[in-house]
């Protein structure tokens, strides 16, 4: 990568980040459009009970998360010998097809099927693109490389998600998802033009990638991610109904709340990438404590407009601050299967998404109120902090090990 000009280097990094931007759109836009999706695809249920229909529409979030969980490790194993640039382009093509299918499918069940297809590429993209970005940046920049790609996701929450949410509210949720498909198509072209060809890892094979699962530390860190970050998703999944039904604001304010949460995510990932390259364990512990405090603040104050916006910013910042460190921990736990380690992180994050959305939806459907999902988030974050402490008491790589250069 030393022969790249500065302009080509940044163009390639921005192209990879644009993919993260598209993934942020497709994953988080549903959260702001659940009422519109419910009224369009589940009209009979919506007429009987808005809360029950919105909770059912939450399957848009859950099924996407399940697709990521299944697709990330499967694709990582099957594509171990494929050059990283070619892999990223193939994954983007799959996301174009799946997202467009979601937007055009006539029934709720077929929409869910399209979401599942698009989700299969999600985790593997973040894994492969993150490794590519780290290689482009050079040795000792693993956390920054991950942060660069995931930074696209945070930019989506800051700018794209509010705009697509507003588009979906004005023109229908299908128009919003067609716009997301267009972003993936643009990314595919940008990556093909700017990202240099990079070979697969030497000696890579499905068996080598799957050997990562022999490490107890991989499983323990994955569980920490899945349980601990689900507290954020329990909050994030139901921001739209909290804004309108609890805070009492109009639906037009939902994009603004999403934008503030995205601003928090942007700040969190920027700081978290630097912190992860400094000290992984300290970053993880600080991140979980910050997430716990932020979710409590949201649950206690979301009934008031100022509290809603402050809580949204804090939860967004804390949730993304911790992500580069968690991914670096998983890669370090599986040094000979880096793509699998990165993919497992994405699977775990989307298990968290599924857990948060499903448990939050169940609590809401049970009649406990929209803020019950936030209080569930408090308990889940505490559980994640406990798992993190347990993982640190087992044998883990040293801090210097985490700073070894990433190979591709």
N, C-alpha and C positions, 0 to 999 in steps of 0.2 A: 504493500500500500504506500510505500515511501515515494513511488514515482507519480503519485497523484498530485495535481496542482491544487492549491488551496481552493480555487473556485469549484473544481470538480469534486473535491472532498465534501464541501458544504452542500453542493447540489445533491450529491448522493445521500447525505445524511437527511436533508430536508425531504427527499423523495421517500425514504424509509419512514420518516416521521409522519408524512402525509398518509401512509397506510395506517399508522396508529390513530391519526385523526379520523379516518373512515371507520375504524373499529370502535372508536369512542362514540361516533354518531350512531352506528347500528346497535350498539349495546345499550346506550343510555337514552336515546330518543324515545323508546317505548315507555320509559318511566314518566315522561312528561305528557304522553299522549294516551295513557291508559283509559281515561274516561271516553275519549273519542273512539278508540279501538273497541271498547266495550259496547258503546251505543251502536256502532256500525255492524260489528260481527256477532254480537249477542243481544239483539234488540229485545227479545221476549224477556230474558233474564234482567236486562237493564230496566225494563218497564216495571218489573216486580220489585227490584231492589238495586239501587245504584251501587251500594257497598258490595253486595254479592257479585254483581257483574264485573266491577272493577277488580275484585279479588280473583275472579276467574280469568280475566284478561291478563292478570299477572303471570299466567302460563307463557305469555310471550317472552317474559324475562327468564322464567325457569327453564323452558325448553331450549332457549339459546344457550344458557349456562350448561345444560346437560350435553349439548352438542360440542361445546368446547372441551368439557371434561373427557368425552370419548375421543374426540378428534385429535387433541393435542398429543397425547402419548402415542396414539396409533400412527399418526402421520410422521412423528419424530422417528419412530422405529422403522417404518417402511421406506423412509426417504434418506436414511443415513448415508447412502453412497451418492446422493444427488447433489450436484453443485448448488451452493447456497443461493446464488442469484436466480438460477432456473427454478429452484424450489419456491422462492418468494413470488416470482411471476406467476407460477402455477396456482399458488394459494390465492393470489389476488383475482385470478380468473374465476376460481370457484366462488369467491365472495361476490363478484359481480353477478354471476348466475343466480346464486341463492338469494341475494338481496332483492334482485328484480322479481324473482318468483314470489317472494313474500309480498311485494307490493301489488302484484297482479292477481294473486290467487283469489278465487271467489268465496271460499268458505274459511271459517276459523281453523278447521283442521288442516287444510292445505296451506294456510298462512304459517301455521306452526311447523309444517314439514319444510317449507322454504327457509324458515328461520334456523331449523336444525341443520340443513345442508350448508348454509352460510357459516354457521358456527363451527363446523368441523375444521375450517381453516384458521380460525381465530388464534388459538393458542400456539399452533406451529408457526404462524406468521410472527408473533411477538418473539418467540424463541429464536427463529432464524434471523429475523431482522435485527434483533438486539445483539446477536453475536456478530453479524456483519458490521453494525455500527461500532461496536467495541473494537473490531479489527481495524476499521477505517481510522478511528481515533488513536489507536496505538496502545502499547502495553501500559498496564496500571490504570486503565480507564474503563474497567468493566461496569462499575456502577453508573458512570456517566453515559456509557453506550446504551445501557438499558433505559436510563432516564431520557435519553434523546428520543428513542422510539416511543416510549410511553408518554413522553411530553406531547406527542401528537394527540394522544387520547385526552390529556388534560386541556389542550387547546380546543379540542372538540367540545368539551364541557363548558369552556369559557365563552366560545364564540359560536361554534357550529350547532350544538344541541339547542341553545335558545332560539337560534334562527330557524332551524328545522322544526322545532316545536311550534313556533309561531306560524310557519308555513303549513304544518299539519293541522293546526287549529283553524286556519283560514281556508285552506283548500282541500282538507281531508288528509288523514294520516297516510294514505297511499302515496300522495304527492311527496310527502316527506321521505318515504323510503325509496322512491324513484330517484330523488336527489342524492340519497346516500349511495345508491348503485352507481350514479354518475361519478361520485368522488372516487370510488374504487376503480372505475375505468380509467380515470385520469391518473391515479396512482400507478396503475399497471404500465401506462405509457412512460411516466416519469422514471420509474425504476428501470425499465428496459433501456432508456436512453442514458441515464446517469450513473447507475451502480456498476462498478467493475465486476468482471467475472471472478468468482472465488470458488476454489475447489472444495469438495466436502472434506471433513476431517480425515487425516490419514488413518487407515485401518478401520474406518467407520463401517458398521454393519448393524443390521437389526439386533443381532445377538449382543453386540457391544452396548448398544443403547439400552436394551432391556436389562442388562446387568446392573444398571443403576438401582433397580428395585431390590437388589440384594442388600443394599445398605439400610440398616435400621434408621440411620440419621435422615435419609431421604424421606422415609415415611413419617418420621416425627416432625420434621420441618414442614412437610406438606400438610400434615394435620394442623399444625400451628397456623398456617396460612388459611386453610379452609374454615376453621372454627373462628379464629381471631378476627379476620376481616369481614366475616358475615355480619358482624354488628353494624358496620357501615352500610352494607347493602340492605339491611332491614330498615334503615333510615331512608336511604336513597331511593328505594323502589317505590315509596309511597309519598314522595315529596308533593306531587300534584294534588292528591286529595287532602293532605294536611294543609296545604296552602289555602285551598278553597273552603274546606269544611271545618277546620280547626281554627286557623288564623282569621278566616272570614274575608280573605282577599278575592279578587276576581280571577278568573282563569287566565286573563291577560298578564297577571303577575307571575304565573308559573315560569315562563322563560327567564324572567329576571332572577328568580330564586335559583334556577338551574345555572344561570350565568355566574352568580355569586359563589355557588358551590364549585363551579369550574375554575373560578379565580383562585379559590382555596387549593384546588387540586394542582393548578399550575405552580403556585408558590411551594406547595408541599413536595412535588416531584423535583423541582429545581434544587431545593435544599437537600432532599433525601438522596439524590444521586451523589452529591459531594460528600455527604455524611457517610454513605455506604463505603466509599473509597477510603474513608478515614478510619472507621471502626464499626464493624458489622453488629456486634452484640450490643454495644451501647445504643446504636441507631435503632435496633429492633425494640429494645426496652423503652427508650424514649418514645418511640412511635406508638407502642401499645398504651402507654400511660396517657399520651396526648389524645389518642382515639377514645379512650374511656372517658376522659374529662369532656371531650367535645360531644359525645353522644348523650351524656348526662345533661349538658347544657341545652342541647336541642330538645330533649324530652321535657325539661322543666320550663323552657321559655318559648317554645314554638307557637303557643297560643297568642303571642304578641308579635306584631310585625317585626320589630327590632330584634327580638329574640330569634325569630325564624331565620332572618338573614345572617345574624351572627352565628347561630348554630350551624347553618348550611355551610358557611365559609370554614368554620373550624373542623367540621367533620370531613369536608373535602380535603383540607390541608393535611390532616392527620392520616387519612386513609392512603394518600399517595406518597407521603413522606416515607412510609415504611416499605413500599413495594420494591425499590431497587435493592435494598438490603436483603429482603426475603428471597428475591431471585438469585442474588449473589451467593447466599447461603446454600441454596439448592444446587447451584452449579458447582460450588466448592465441595458439596457432599457427593457429587458424581463427576469427578474431574475427567474421566474418560468417556463421558456421555453428556457433553455440555448441552447439546440440543435437547436431549431428554430432560435434563435438569431444568432448563428454561421452560420447556413445555409443561412439565409437572407444576411449575409455579402458576402458569396460566390455568391449568386444570383446577388447581386448588383454589385460585381466586374465583373461578366460576362455580365451583362447588359452594364457595362462600356466597356467591351471588344467588345461587339456587336456594341455599339454606335460608338466607336472609329474606328473599322474596316469598318463599313458600311458608315459612313460619310466620312472617309478618302478615301474609294474606290469610293464613288460618286464624290468627288472633283477631284480625279485623272481621272476618266472616263470622266468627263466634260472637260478635257483638261487643268486643272489648274496647272498641274505638280505634281511630287511626293512629293515635300516639302509642298504642300498646306495642306496635312494631319497634318503636324506639327503645322502649324499656326492655324488650327482648334483646335488642342490640347491646344494651349495657351488660347483660348476663353473658352473652356470647363473647364480648370483648374481654371480659374478666377471664373466661375460660381460655382464650387465646394467650393471654399474658401468662397464665399458669403453664400452658404447654411450652411457651417460649423458654421459661425458666428451666423446665424439665429438660428441654433439648440442650440447653447450655451446660447442664450437669453431666451430659454424656460426652463421649469423645468427639470433638469437632476440630476442623482444621484451624490452624493458628491464623492470626491477623495477616501475617506476611503471606501465608498461602492464598488468602483471598485477593492479594494484590498481584498474583502471578498473571502474566499476559494471557489473554484469551486466544486460543488457536481456532482456526476455521478450516 
